[in-house]
Structure formats: structure tokens, C-alpha cells
């Protein structure tokens, strides 16, 4: 039982080492990158936007609920909602969605290819299966996650602003004033760093779980579940480490 996590970490590190070694061959697999960028980024955009809009709206409503004192200016709502979206909610909500949607799909695809011996066939044809299957997915995650994060922040802040205005909680002008008053230039930089780490974590963990699937259809289902759960756990761990070291 003790050796299991250690063995998994060793195999994961070995897979990453082989993936980095396959990067020079990436020109051969460029078409796979565009395909994965579309599937990871563009196809995930609607659900990410929906979740971000509701996250910003709920944060605005809950913040206004807590501010019961007439001595506290309404602009403080903007100063809470905007940093919350930029520092935490924009990246974490997007990460959880991608862990469930993208991570599970990657693990299922690679797991099916493993149990049906398609990966073995690629190796027999002389293709580097890690370079062909894993590197494009990981790079696509690293590239597209920041794009989704930025879009989620804009939509979340916009949703919070509109709900605050339409619900009578805070006028748009006061919301913007509060956001400007407490804005820190490092906040969006931190959010982008976090999004890069999250994109790498989700795709690499999911590729690892799918690539080493065993046990037929049951094994594919198990790998898919493990990929989604492990991605969320490591995402939260990375979130804590980044906040403790960079903020």
C-alpha cells in the first residue's frame, strides 16, 4: 500500500521525462495540437463561460448579503468580487470543469487505445506513442487554459456587475470604483501563472492515468474516474502551494 503512490509518482515522472524528450519531434504531430486545442479550449468555452457568469453573480449577491452596515460603502462589493474572480474563482472553477470534462475524456481515449492495443500498434509502426498522443494534449492544455481563464474572469466580473446593478445591490459605477481602488497589478499575473500550472496538471495527470490503463472496459472506467478525481486533488494542492509561495 505504501509503495503504490511511490510507484505511481515514479511512473508519472518517467512519462513526463519521455514526453519532454519527444518535444523536438513535435513538428511531426503539429496537426494533433490544433485538434486538441479545439477540443480542450474552444469546445469547453460555453460551459466555462456559464459557470464563470454564475460564480461572479453569486459572489456579488453573497457579498452584498454580508454587508448589512450602512457605514460600509457599496463599492466594497466590487473590491471583493473582482479579486475573488482573478485570484481564485476564475482559475479554480475552470480547472474543475476541465478536470471533469477534458481530463475524463483524455483518460477514456488513451485508456481505450491501450486496452484495444492501438498504442502497441503505433509503437510497432515506429511512431513515438508518447510524442504522438500525450505531448499535443499537454501543450494544448498549457496553451488553452490561460485563454479560458481570462475569458472566465471577464465573464464572471461582468456577470457580477450586471447582477449587482439589476438586483439593486450596487450601481455599475460604484462597482468599478471599488474594483479599481483595491486592484493589484500582480493579481492577473498570479492568475495566469496558476492557469498555466493547472493546465499542465490536469492534462498530464489524465494522460498518465489513460496511458497506463489495464483491465479492459472496467479498467477504462476506473482510469477515467481516477483521472478526474486526481486532477481535482492535485489542482487544489497546486493552488495552495502557489498561493503560499507567490502571494
C-alpha positions as CSV (number, residue, x, y, z in Angstrom):
1,X,0.0,0.0,0.0
2,X,2.8,2.4,0.8
3,X,4.7,1.6,-2.4
4,X,1.7,2.2,-4.6
5,X,1.8,6.1,-4.5
6,X,5.6,6.0,-4.8
7,X,5.5,3.7,-7.8
8,X,2.8,5.9,-9.4
9,X,4.9,9.0,-8.9
10,X,7.9,7.3,-10.4
11,X,5.9,6.2,-13.5
12,X,4.4,9.7,-13.8
13,X,7.9,11.3,-13.6
14,X,9.2,8.8,-16.2
15,X,6.3,9.6,-18.5
16,X,6.9,13.3,-18.2
17,X,10.6,12.8,-18.9
18,X,9.8,10.8,-22.1
19,X,7.3,13.5,-23.1
20,X,9.8,16.3,-22.7
21,X,12.3,14.2,-24.7
22,X,9.7,13.9,-27.5
23,X,9.2,17.7,-27.9
24,X,11.9,18.1,-30.6
25,X,9.8,15.7,-32.8
26,X,6.8,17.8,-32.3
27,X,6.7,19.1,-35.8
28,X,5.5,15.7,-36.9
29,X,2.5,16.0,-34.7
30,X,1.5,19.6,-35.2
31,X,-1.9,18.7,-36.6
32,X,-2.7,16.9,-33.4
33,X,-2.0,20.1,-31.5
34,X,-4.6,22.1,-33.3
35,X,-7.1,19.3,-32.9
36,X,-6.5,19.2,-29.2
37,X,-6.6,22.9,-28.8
38,X,-10.0,23.0,-30.4
39,X,-11.3,20.1,-28.2
40,X,-9.8,21.4,-24.9
41,X,-10.3,25.1,-25.4
42,X,-13.0,26.0,-27.9
43,X,-15.4,23.2,-27.1
44,X,-15.1,23.9,-23.4
45,X,-15.8,27.6,-23.7
46,X,-19.6,27.6,-23.4
47,X,-19.7,25.6,-20.1
48,X,-16.8,27.6,-18.7
49,X,-18.5,30.9,-19.5
50,X,-21.8,29.7,-17.9
51,X,-20.0,28.6,-14.7
52,X,-18.0,31.8,-14.5
53,X,-21.0,34.0,-15.0
54,X,-22.9,32.3,-12.2
55,X,-19.8,32.3,-10.0
56,X,-19.5,36.1,-10.3
57,X,-23.2,36.7,-9.8
58,X,-23.4,34.5,-6.7
59,X,-20.3,36.2,-5.2
60,X,-21.9,39.6,-5.7
61,X,-25.2,38.5,-4.1
62,X,-23.5,36.8,-1.1
63,X,-21.1,39.8,-0.6
64,X,-24.0,42.2,-0.6
65,X,-25.8,40.0,1.9
66,X,-22.9,40.2,4.3
67,X,-22.6,44.0,4.1
68,X,-25.6,44.9,6.3
69,X,-24.0,48.0,7.8
70,X,-24.9,51.4,6.2
71,X,-21.4,52.6,7.1
72,X,-19.8,50.3,4.6
73,X,-19.8,51.7,1.1
74,X,-21.4,49.6,-1.7
75,X,-18.2,50.0,-3.7
76,X,-16.6,47.4,-1.4
77,X,-18.6,44.7,-3.4
78,X,-16.5,45.4,-6.5
79,X,-13.3,45.3,-4.5
80,X,-14.2,41.8,-3.3
81,X,-15.8,40.3,-6.4
82,X,-13.0,41.3,-8.8
83,X,-10.0,39.9,-6.8
84,X,-12.0,36.8,-6.0
85,X,-12.5,36.1,-9.7
86,X,-9.0,37.0,-10.7
87,X,-7.1,35.2,-7.9
88,X,-9.3,32.2,-7.2
89,X,-12.6,31.5,-8.8
90,X,-11.7,32.1,-12.4
91,X,-8.9,29.6,-12.4
92,X,-10.4,27.0,-9.9
93,X,-13.9,26.9,-11.4
94,X,-12.3,26.5,-14.9
95,X,-10.0,23.8,-13.5
96,X,-12.7,21.8,-12.0
97,X,-14.7,21.9,-15.2
98,X,-11.8,20.9,-17.3
99,X,-10.9,18.1,-14.9
100,X,-14.3,16.6,-15.3
101,X,-14.8,17.3,-19.0
102,X,-11.3,17.2,-20.5
103,X,-9.5,15.1,-18.0
104,X,-12.0,12.3,-18.1
105,X,-12.2,12.4,-21.9
106,X,-8.4,12.2,-22.3
107,X,-8.2,9.3,-19.9
108,X,-11.0,7.5,-21.6
109,X,-9.5,8.0,-25.1
110,X,-6.0,6.8,-24.1
111,X,-7.3,4.1,-21.9
112,X,-9.4,2.7,-24.8
113,X,-6.4,2.9,-27.1
114,X,-4.3,1.0,-24.5
115,X,-6.8,-1.9,-23.9
116,X,-7.5,-2.3,-27.6
117,X,-3.7,-2.4,-28.3
118,X,-3.8,0.7,-30.6
119,X,-0.9,2.2,-28.7
120,X,1.1,-1.0,-29.2
121,X,0.3,-0.8,-32.9
122,X,1.6,2.8,-33.1
123,X,4.8,1.6,-31.4
124,X,5.1,-1.3,-33.9
125,X,4.8,1.2,-36.8
126,X,7.8,3.1,-35.4
127,X,5.8,6.1,-34.0
128,X,6.6,7.6,-30.7
129,X,3.3,7.0,-28.9
130,X,4.1,9.5,-26.1
131,X,5.0,12.2,-28.6
132,X,2.0,11.5,-30.8
133,X,-0.6,11.0,-28.1
134,X,0.5,12.9,-24.9
135,X,2.6,15.9,-25.9
136,X,-0.1,17.6,-28.1
137,X,-2.6,17.2,-25.3
138,X,-0.4,18.6,-22.6
139,X,0.8,21.5,-24.8
140,X,-2.8,22.2,-25.8
141,X,-3.8,22.3,-22.1
142,X,-1.0,24.7,-21.2
143,X,-1.9,27.0,-24.1
144,X,-5.7,27.0,-23.9
145,X,-6.2,27.0,-20.1
146,X,-5.0,30.7,-19.8
147,X,-7.3,31.6,-22.6
148,X,-10.2,30.1,-20.8
149,X,-9.1,31.7,-17.5
150,X,-9.0,35.2,-19.0
151,X,-12.4,34.7,-20.6
152,X,-13.8,33.3,-17.3
153,X,-12.6,36.3,-15.4
154,X,-14.2,38.8,-17.8
155,X,-17.5,36.9,-17.9
156,X,-17.5,36.4,-14.1
157,X,-16.8,40.0,-13.4
158,X,-19.3,41.1,-16.0
159,X,-21.9,38.8,-14.5
160,X,-21.3,40.0,-11.0
161,X,-21.5,43.6,-12.2
162,X,-24.8,43.1,-14.1
163,X,-26.5,41.2,-11.2
164,X,-25.3,43.8,-8.8
165,X,-26.8,46.6,-10.9
166,X,-30.1,44.8,-11.9
167,X,-30.6,43.5,-8.4
168,X,-30.1,46.9,-6.8
169,X,-27.1,45.8,-4.8
170,X,-24.5,48.1,-6.3
171,X,-24.5,50.6,-9.2
172,X,-22.1,49.8,-12.0
173,X,-20.1,52.9,-11.4
174,X,-19.5,52.1,-7.7
175,X,-18.7,48.5,-8.5
176,X,-16.0,49.7,-10.9
177,X,-14.7,52.3,-8.4
178,X,-14.3,49.6,-5.8
179,X,-12.5,47.3,-8.2
180,X,-10.1,50.0,-9.2
181,X,-9.4,51.1,-5.6
182,X,-8.1,47.7,-4.5
183,X,-6.7,46.4,-7.7
184,X,-3.2,44.9,-7.5
185,X,-1.2,44.6,-10.8
186,X,0.3,41.2,-9.7
187,X,-3.2,39.7,-9.3
188,X,-3.8,38.9,-13.0
189,X,-0.1,37.7,-13.3
190,X,-0.7,35.3,-10.5
191,X,-3.9,34.1,-12.1
192,X,-2.1,33.4,-15.4
193,X,0.7,31.5,-13.6
194,X,-1.9,29.5,-11.8
195,X,-3.8,28.8,-15.0
196,X,-0.6,27.5,-16.7
197,X,0.1,25.2,-13.8
198,X,-3.5,23.9,-13.8
199,X,-3.5,23.3,-17.5
200,X,-0.3,21.2,-17.2
201,X,-1.5,19.4,-14.1
202,X,-4.9,18.3,-15.5
203,X,-3.7,17.2,-18.9
204,X,-0.5,15.4,-17.7
205,X,-2.3,13.5,-14.9
206,X,-5.1,12.5,-17.2
207,X,-2.7,11.3,-19.9
208,X,-0.8,9.3,-17.2
209,X,-4.0,7.6,-16.0
210,X,-5.1,6.8,-19.5
211,X,-1.8,5.8,-20.9
212,X,-1.2,3.1,-18.2
213,X,-4.7,1.7,-18.2
214,X,-5.1,-2.0,-17.7
215,X,-8.0,-4.3,-17.2
216,X,-10.3,-3.9,-20.2
217,X,-13.5,-1.9,-20.1
218,X,-13.6,-1.9,-16.4
219,X,-10.0,-0.5,-16.3
220,X,-11.0,2.3,-18.7
221,X,-13.9,3.3,-16.4
222,X,-11.6,3.2,-13.4
223,X,-8.9,5.2,-15.1
224,X,-11.5,7.8,-16.2
225,X,-12.7,8.3,-12.6
226,X,-9.2,8.3,-11.2
227,X,-8.2,11.0,-13.7
228,X,-11.0,13.3,-12.8
229,X,-10.5,12.9,-9.1
230,X,-6.7,13.0,-9.1
231,X,-6.8,16.1,-11.3
232,X,-9.0,17.9,-8.8
233,X,-6.9,16.9,-5.8
234,X,-3.6,18.0,-7.4
235,X,-5.3,21.1,-8.7
236,X,-6.2,22.1,-5.1
237,X,-2.7,21.1,-3.9
238,X,-1.1,23.3,-6.6
239,X,-3.5,26.1,-5.7
240,X,-2.3,26.1,-2.1
241,X,1.4,25.8,-3.0
242,X,1.2,28.7,-5.5
243,X,-0.7,30.9,-3.0
244,X,1.8,30.2,-0.2
245,X,4.8,30.9,-2.3
246,X,3.8,33.7,-4.6
247,X,1.4,35.8,-2.6
